[in-house]
């Protein structure tokens, strides 16, 4: 289960400003930078997205990840959804090259139809581990990029807070309150897939 709070940034934020945030008793550690290139996949008839699921092939530097996300619930900024992920040895749009468990799930959703790129997301991501004492409770991500679909584009600037490790839902409201008090944020109820589909609907 993926549980994260997603915010749209009203103004650009320098990563150094995030580094300086006072989130006590929480703290940020381990600044990392990722150049992410996502390809969202579906059948020609959009069988997967119509069922409320999404399939994402992500390049993160030399690594490639396949992610299947299920229908979600959104309350304010908090998104909850089923998630399955695996690292691939080689990037491939062919389900036959994927791990058996994910291959079976995706093919069942696709109903035997072939998969093709639906949309693309280019994202410059900066991440920090969120710790409480010695425990890792989450990851904070500062995102800036572009969603492309149907010949149209939409830029985005976001801050995401995902629970990880020993994090619990009790940590979310405390961290949310500190972030919203310090930064120009508003809840972002839309996933990147939802925004890509909106671009396609404008076609």
Buried (B, 14 or more C-beta within 10 A) or exposed (E): EBBBBBBBBEEEBEEEEBEEBEBEEBBBEEBEEBEBBBBBBBBEEEBBBEBEBBBBBBBBEEEBBBBBBBEBEBEEBBBBBEBBEBEBEEBEBEBEEBBEEBBEBBBEBBEEBEBEEBBBBBBEBBBBBBBBEEEBBBBBBBBBBEBBBBEBEBEBBBBBBBBBEBBEEEBBEBBBEBBBEBBEBEBBBBBBBBBBBBBBEEE
